[in-house]
Amino acid sequence: MEALWFCLIALMITTYVVLDGLDLGAGIVHLGVARSEAERREALGAVGPVWDGNEIWLAAAVGAVYAAFPTARLSGFHLPLIAVLGLLIARWIAIGLRRHVTIMGSSALLAILLGATLGNVMRGVPLDFSGQFILPLWTGFFNWYSLLVGLLAGFTLTVHGALWLAGRTGGEVAKRSLRAARLGWWAVALLTFVATACTLRVQLQLWANLEAQRWGFVFPALALGGLAAVRYWVVRGAAPRAFLASCAYIAGMLGSAAFGLFPNVLPSSTGLGPALTVYSTAASGGLLKAGLLWWIPGMMLAAGYSVYMHRARTCTPGA
């Protein structure tokens, strides 16, 4: 049951990144691809009806972590979490007031901050013998590895959002968005290679899990295939197909991270204290089973809401 909840949380986080990542990326790139006020309205109109609904998956994932693994003591991330909350609020206000520079800045910082958080989880944090840790924002949270993963996240979501705009807008905005995705792909490809090589050095559990369970290679294969397919379809001007390939790349990368992390919820970077695992931090079996009964209808509602938002409320190209 503990492993099942780990997989469910990984699925929710992946869904959040795929869905909210498109409007984060669109926010990052929209000032570059939309030159006039009318073009900026068109670009924001492509994400305006859906961006706030996408964040339900982040709230669900965070809630599930604290419900399923209540003793994980992730409060050491309190400063980054406060920063994420502040940036979410800033983006919400900026979209409502059409403050384009603030939209771009808050979206970029959010993408980097979320990526850096994943980097710290993969690398591990300085746990003591009681499982406690404090991660200062500037002297602990931001390190060479977390910044590398943060940059990868930033460029990945920039390309992801540009592909969304290319498929949901028309005219010059769509052309510039496709061009931005084509250029950004090279940065994503380079950073993917570098970040993967560094991850194999800082998190030995990843390769150990792959050697023990060879089926796990499906995740890096999905990421590599998605990355190649993005380039293939971008060159041919097929933005919707390239966007789906970008979704596959993101799912493959996050799936690889989750597979390499298991059974840890949070590794230790110091060796002083043991890693926090799904077994040592999980709620009782009865609570996990009861939570699953609530999770299934809750996620069905969330998925139905997301489908409705994206099918019925997004604007059509050129609208």
N, C-alpha and C positions, 0 to 999 in steps of 0.2 A: 504493500500500500504506500510505503514511503517513496519508493521508486516511481510509482504511478503519479503521485503528486508532484514529484520533481519534473516529470515529463509534461504534466499539464501546465505547470508554471512556465516551463520553457516554451511551450506552445503559445501561451498568452503573451509572453514577452515578444516572441517572434511576430505574432499577429499585430501587436502594437507598433513595432518598428516598421513593418511593411505598410501599415495603414497611416499612422501618424508621420512616418518618415517621408511620405510623399508630399505632405503639406509643409513639413520642415524644409525639405529640399526646395520646394517651390518658393518658400519664403526667402531662402538664401539666394536663389538665382533670379527672382522676378525683376529686380531692379536692372539687371544686366540684359534681360531679354525683352523687357517692356519699356519702351522709351518715352511714350506719351502717357498722359493721364488716362486716356481711353484704353490704351494697351494695358496699363497697370490694373485698371478695373477688370479687364478681361482675364488677366492672369489670376488676380485674387478671386474672381468669380468661379474659377476652376476648382478652388479649394475651400472657398468661403462656406458653402453649405455643409461640408463634411468634417472640417478640421476639429471642431470641438467634440463631435461624436466619436472620433477616433481615440480620444484620450480615455474613454471608458475602459479600454483594455489595459492601460497603465494602472489605473486605479484597481482594477480586478486583480492584476498580477501582484501588486504590492500587498493588497489585502490577503491574497492567497498565501503569500510567503509568511506573513505574520500569523495566519491561522494554522497553516500546516506545519510550520517550523518555528514555533513561538520562542524557543530558547536559542535561536541563532544569533541574537544580540547584534543586530545590524545597526544599532543606534550609533556605532562609531562612524557611520556615514552621515551623521546628522547635518554637518555643514554642507556637503554636496547636495543633500536632499533639499535643504532650505534654498540653496541656489537654484535648483531645478524648479521648485515651486515658484520662486520669484520670477524666473524667466518665463514660465508658463503664464503667470498673471500678466507680465509685461507684454507678451505676445498677444494675449487675449485683448488687452486694452488697445494695443497698436493696430490690430486688425479692425477693431470697431471704429477707431478714429482715422484709419487709413494713414498711419505714420509709417511710411515705407521703409525708412532707414532703420527704425526700431524693429520692424518686422524682420528685416534681413539680419540685424545684429542679434536679436534674441533667438532666432531660429538657428543661426550658425553656432552660437554659444551652447544652446541646448543640445545640438547634435554632437558637438565635441565633448560636452560634459557627460552625456549618456555613454558615449564611447569610452571615455576615460574611466567611468564607473565599471564598465565591463572589463577594462584592462586591469583594474585593481582587483576585481574578483578573480580573474584568471591568474594573476601573478601571486595573489595572496596578500594578507595584511598582517601586521605584527600582533598576533594573538598572544596573550599571556596564559598562565596555567588555568585561569578561570574562564577562558574564552572571551575575555574583554579586550577591546582595542579602541584607540583613539587615532583618527586619521586627520591631522590638520590639513586644511584645504590647500595651502600653498607649499608647505614643506613635506607633506606626506602623500596627499592625494594625487598631486601632479608630479609624476616622475617620468623618466624617459620612456618607459614602456606604456604607461597610461596615456601619455601625450601621443605616442605613435598610434595606438588604437583609436584615440580620439580623432586624430587627423584622418584615419581611414574611414571612421564613421561619418565625419563631415563631408568628405568627398563622395562617399557612397550615397549618402542621402541627397547630396546636390545633384548627382546624376539621376537618381531615382525621381526626384521632384521635377527635374528638367524633362524627363521622359513623360511624366504625367502631363505637364503643361503642353508638350509637343503633341500629345494625343487628344487633349481637351480644349485646345485653342485653335485658332486658324491664322492664316496670313503670315505676317512677319514674326509675330510672337512664336508661332509654332516652328518656323524655320530657325530662328535664333535659339530656341530651346533645344532643338535637335542638334544644332551645332555645339551648344554648350555641353550636351551629353556626350557628343563624340570626342570633344577635347578632354572632358573630365574623366572619361574612361581610362585614359592612359595613366592618370594619377592613381585611380582605383586599382588598376592592374599592378602597378609598381608597389604600392603600399600593401596590397594583399600578399604579394610575394615576401616582402620584408617582414611584415607583421607575423606571417605564418612561420617563417624561419625563427624569429625571435620568440614566438610562443612555444615552439618546440624546445627551446633552451630554458625558458623560465618556468614552464609548467610540464614537468616530466610525466605527469599523470596522463597527459593527452596521448603520447605515443604508447605508453603502457596499455591504455584502454584499447587503442587501435590494434595492438598486437594480440591482445587477449580476445577481442571481439572483432573479427575482420569485417563483419557486416557494417561496422561503423564507418568504413570508407565511403559508404553511400553519401554521407554528408559533405565531405570535401569534394567528392565527385560532382555532387549537385551544385556546389558553389563554383567549381571550375567550369562546369558546363554552362551554368547561368551567365558567368562572366564572358565566356566566349560567345554565347548567343546574343548577349547585349550588343557586342561589337558587330556581329553579323547582321542583325536587324537594323541597327543604327545606320550602318553604311548604306543599307538599302532603303532607308527612310521609312521603315515600318515601326513607328513609335509605339503603338499599342502592344505589338509583339515584343519589342525591346523592353517595355515596362514589365511585362510578365516574366521575361528572362531576368530582369533585375530583382523581382520578387523571389525567384528561385535562388539567385545568388545570395540574397540576404538570408533566406531560410537555411541555405546550406552552410553559410558562415556561422550563424547562431546555433544551428544544430551541431556543428562541429565543436563549438565552444562548450555547449551543454554536455555533449558526449565525453569530451575530454576532461570536464570538471567532475563528473559523477565518480564516486558517491559524495563528493564534497559539496557542501553549500558554500563554504568559505575556507580556502586553504590558509595555512599559516606560512608567513614569509620568513619567520625568525627561527622556527624550530623549538621555541621555548614552550609553546603550548600546542596541543594536538589540533588538527584541522577540525572545523565544525562540519559534520557529515549529516546526511539525510536521516541517519539512524540515531545519532546522538542528540539531534535538535528537534525531532518530530514530535507532534502531539500524540496522544494515545491512539491505539488502533481504532477504538470506538469513535473517537472524535473525527478521525480521518474518514471513516466510512460514512458517518453522518454528514460531514462536510461535502462528500462526493454527491450525496443525494440532493444537496442544495446547489452544488456546482453545475450539475447537468442542466437543469431548467434555466438557471441563471445565464449560462453561456449560450444556450439556445436562444434566449431573448436577446443577448448582446449580439450574437451573430446575425439574427434576423434584423435587428435594428441597423447594423452596419450595412447589410445588403440593401435594405430599403434606402438608406441615406445615399449610397453610391449609385443605385440604379434610378431612383426617382427624383433626386434633388441636385445632382451634378449637372452643370450646364453642358450643352452640346457644343461641338467645335464651331467657332465663329460666332457664337451667341454673344 
